[in-house]
Amino acid sequence: MFKPLFFVFVGLLMACGALAKKADTSIVFLRSAGGYNIKVMSMDQANYYRLILPPDSDDNRYNVKEFYKDGKIKLIGKISASSSPVDRTSAFVTYDGECISYFPSGIKYSVSYYKNGNKDGFEYFFYPNGKPYCTIKYLQEKSLTYYWDWYDADGNQLCKNGNGKWVTYFDDYKTSKLHGQVSGGEMDGDWHFITFRPDTIKYTSKYKKGFLISSVGYDKHGNAFPFQKEQERASYKTNAITFLEVLRSRIKIPKDTNGNKLSVDTAHISFIIEKDGHLDGFSILGDVDPKLKEAVFAGLEKCRGWNPERYFGVPFRTQIVFPLSEIHGYIPDGRYRKELMYKERILREN
């Protein structure tokens, strides 16, 4: 199946090489990952590829065409004339003017308008069957974005000129990612969201003419957690250095057979911050004297004041890997300071 495409692609490369001798023509291999476009080295690593072609005779902007791996068109547009050769071959380019994107099926996905790399004017989106999905309005000079028109899958317009119902779907165009009422192109009233990263979380935000008033997150059991920040890292009530000092003060360090105190400076501990903040799941990384391990665990048992990592207000069990000694260093202005680096990861529920 891929052999014919391969030969087509080789032919395309040869054509590009010939063009490149006469004008600026290049090919860039790209991969979409986590909402970002990453430049890769070969077609094997790519999801799609981009051709940068010379300007038309009556236009100084560079032409750009993107293709899916099967050769079907993904995007047609233009790149700013002021883009340097390096900029033109990077993952992110400065689009200028109309850009048309397509689904893998060949049906139009969106029509966007750019002004020096920023969206400006109306952007039109379509359902996979080609029917209108929604329109977003951008005012680039004022850095404003408005929800403008929205249509359901049957073609009924439920939001017109920035007023009415709005729904944004996930890629299946069936599951709602967010929905609420729009007034004057802005969110108004209660808006309902759902995210699956890092786990299934539903949250509701209250808006008044585009301004966020309050937000509440809900875990899988329906428990409510008001929040202001979408993500909060695990943290100690003051700071990590203070926690280390408190912990070391509570460790009764045992002695070896020669009567010398054992050293904890090279050890790393691992513990779990439960959702309610208490510590559990203690372990020490590496080969540590059993008596010292017991003393460290006893010290950890006495520690309080940690908050687990939170997403949209919802707490998650968080594993921490923590050094038992400080790392000292200098900051750019030359002052000496204490530093401490630790690792954290959330533990998802089954």
Backbone hydrogen bonds, N-H to C=O, Kabsch-Sander energy under -0.5 kcal/mol:
donor,donor_aa,acceptor,acceptor_aa,energy
5,L,1,M,-0.6
6,F,2,F,-2.4
7,F,3,K,-2.3
8,V,4,P,-2.2
9,F,5,L,-2.6
10,V,6,F,-2.7
11,G,7,F,-2.4
12,L,8,V,-2.1
13,L,9,F,-2.4
14,M,10,V,-2.3
15,A,11,G,-2.3
16,C,12,L,-2.5
17,G,13,L,-2.6
18,A,14,M,-2.1
19,L,15,A,-2.5
20,A,16,C,-2.7
21,K,17,G,-0.9
21,K,18,A,-0.6
22,K,18,A,-0.6
22,K,19,L,-1.4
23,A,19,L,-2.6
25,T,23,A,-1.0
26,S,52,I,-1.9
28,V,50,R,-2.6
29,F,40,V,-0.6
30,L,48,Y,-2.6
31,R,38,I,-2.4
33,A,36,Y,-3.0
36,Y,33,A,-1.6
38,I,31,R,-3.0
38,I,36,Y,-0.5
40,V,29,F,-2.2
45,Q,42,S,-0.6
46,A,42,S,-0.6
46,A,43,M,-0.7
47,N,30,L,-2.6
48,Y,30,L,-2.0
49,Y,67,F,-2.2
50,R,28,V,-2.9
51,L,65,K,-3.5
52,I,26,S,-3.0
52,I,50,R,-0.5
53,L,51,L,-0.6
53,L,63,N,-3.2
56,D,61,R,-0.5
59,D,56,D,-1.6
62,Y,79,I,-1.7
63,N,53,L,-1.4
64,V,77,G,-2.5
65,K,51,L,-2.2
66,E,75,L,-2.6
67,F,49,Y,-2.7
68,Y,72,K,-3.1
69,K,47,N,-1.0
71,G,68,Y,-2.2
74,K,66,E,-3.7
75,L,66,E,-1.6
76,I,100,I,-2.1
77,G,64,V,-2.3
79,I,62,Y,-3.0
80,S,94,T,-3.2
83,S,80,S,-1.6
88,R,84,S,-2.6
89,T,85,P,-1.0
90,S,87,D,-1.3
93,V,91,A,-0.6
95,Y,93,V,-1.2
96,D,78,K,-2.4
97,G,114,Y,-2.4
99,C,112,S,-2.8
100,I,76,I,-2.7
101,S,110,S,-2.4
102,Y,74,K,-2.3
103,F,107,I,-3.3
106,G,103,F,-2.1
109,Y,101,S,-2.9
110,S,101,S,-1.4
111,V,124,Y,-2.2
112,S,99,C,-3.0
114,Y,97,G,-2.3
115,K,118,N,-3.2
117,G,95,Y,-2.4
118,N,115,K,-1.3
120,D,113,Y,-3.0
121,G,138,Y,-2.6
123,E,136,I,-2.8
124,Y,111,V,-2.5
125,F,134,C,-2.8
126,F,109,Y,-2.0
127,Y,131,K,-3.2
130,G,127,Y,-2.5
133,Y,125,F,-2.7
134,C,125,F,-1.0
135,T,149,D,-2.6
136,I,123,E,-2.5
137,K,146,Y,-2.7
138,Y,121,G,-3.2
139,L,144,L,-2.7
140,Q,138,Y,-0.6
142,K,139,L,-0.8
143,S,139,L,-0.7
143,S,140,Q,-0.9
144,L,139,L,-1.9
146,Y,137,K,-3.0
147,Y,185,G,-2.6
148,W,135,T,-2.1
148,W,146,Y,-0.6
149,D,135,T,-1.3
150,W,159,C,-1.9
151,Y,133,Y,-2.7
152,D,156,N,-2.4
155,G,152,D,-2.1
158,L,150,W,-1.9
158,L,156,N,-0.7
159,C,150,W,-1.6
160,K,163,N,-2.3
162,G,148,W,-3.1
163,N,160,K,-1.0
164,G,182,V,-2.2
165,K,158,L,-2.1
166,W,180,G,-2.4
168,T,178,L,-2.8
170,F,175,T,-2.5
173,Y,170,F,-2.3
177,K,168,T,-3.4
178,L,168,T,-1.6
179,H,192,H,-1.8
180,G,166,W,-1.9
181,Q,188,D,-0.6
182,V,164,G,-3.1
183,S,186,E,-2.8
185,G,162,G,-3.2
186,E,183,S,-1.5
188,D,181,Q,-2.1
189,G,207,Y,-2.7
191,W,205,S,-2.8
192,H,179,H,-2.7
193,F,203,Y,-2.9
194,I,177,K,-1.9
195,T,201,I,-2.4
201,I,195,T,-2.7
201,I,199,D,-0.6
202,K,218,Y,-1.6
203,Y,193,F,-1.8
204,T,216,V,-2.6
205,S,191,W,-2.3
206,K,214,S,-2.8
207,Y,189,G,-2.5
208,K,211,F,-2.2
210,G,187,M,-2.7
211,F,208,K,-1.7
213,I,206,K,-3.6
214,S,206,K,-1.1
216,V,204,T,-2.3
217,G,225,F,-2.5
218,Y,202,K,-3.0
219,D,223,N,-1.7
222,G,219,D,-1.9
225,F,217,G,-2.5
227,F,215,S,-2.0
232,E,310,R,-2.5
235,S,307,N,-1.8
237,K,305,G,-1.3
243,F,239,N,-1.9
244,L,240,A,-2.3
245,E,241,I,-2.3
246,V,242,T,-2.8
247,L,243,F,-3.1
248,R,244,L,-2.7
249,S,245,E,-1.7
250,R,246,V,-0.9
250,R,247,L,-1.1
251,I,248,R,-0.8
252,K,250,R,-0.7
253,I,251,I,-1.3
256,D,260,N,-3.2
259,G,256,D,-1.8
262,L,254,P,-2.6
267,A,264,V,-1.4
268,H,285,L,-0.7
269,I,322,F,-3.2
270,S,283,S,-3.0
271,F,320,I,-2.2
272,I,280,D,-3.7
273,I,318,T,-3.4
274,E,272,I,-0.8
274,E,278,H,-2.8
277,G,274,E,-2.1
280,D,272,I,-2.1
283,S,270,S,-1.8
285,L,268,H,-2.9
288,V,286,G,-0.8
293,K,289,D,-2.4
294,E,290,P,-2.3
295,A,291,K,-1.9
296,V,292,L,-2.5
297,F,293,K,-2.4
298,A,294,E,-2.0
299,G,295,A,-1.9
300,L,296,V,-2.4
301,E,297,F,-2.0
302,K,298,A,-0.6
302,K,299,G,-0.9
303,C,300,L,-1.7
306,W,277,G,-0.6
307,N,235,S,-2.9
309,E,316,F,-0.5
310,R,232,E,-2.6
311,Y,314,V,-2.1
312,F,230,E,-3.7
314,V,311,Y,-2.1
316,F,309,E,-2.4
318,T,273,I,-2.1
319,Q,345,R,-3.1
320,I,271,F,-3.2
321,V,343,K,-2.5
322,F,269,I,-3.2
322,F,320,I,-0.5
324,L,267,A,-2.1
327,I,339,E,-2.7
328,H,326,E,-0.5
329,G,337,R,-2.1
331,I,335,R,-2.1
334,G,331,I,-2.9
337,R,329,G,-2.6
339,E,327,I,-2.5
343,K,321,V,-2.0
345,R,319,Q,-1.8
347,L,317,R,-3.1
348,R,346,I,-0.6
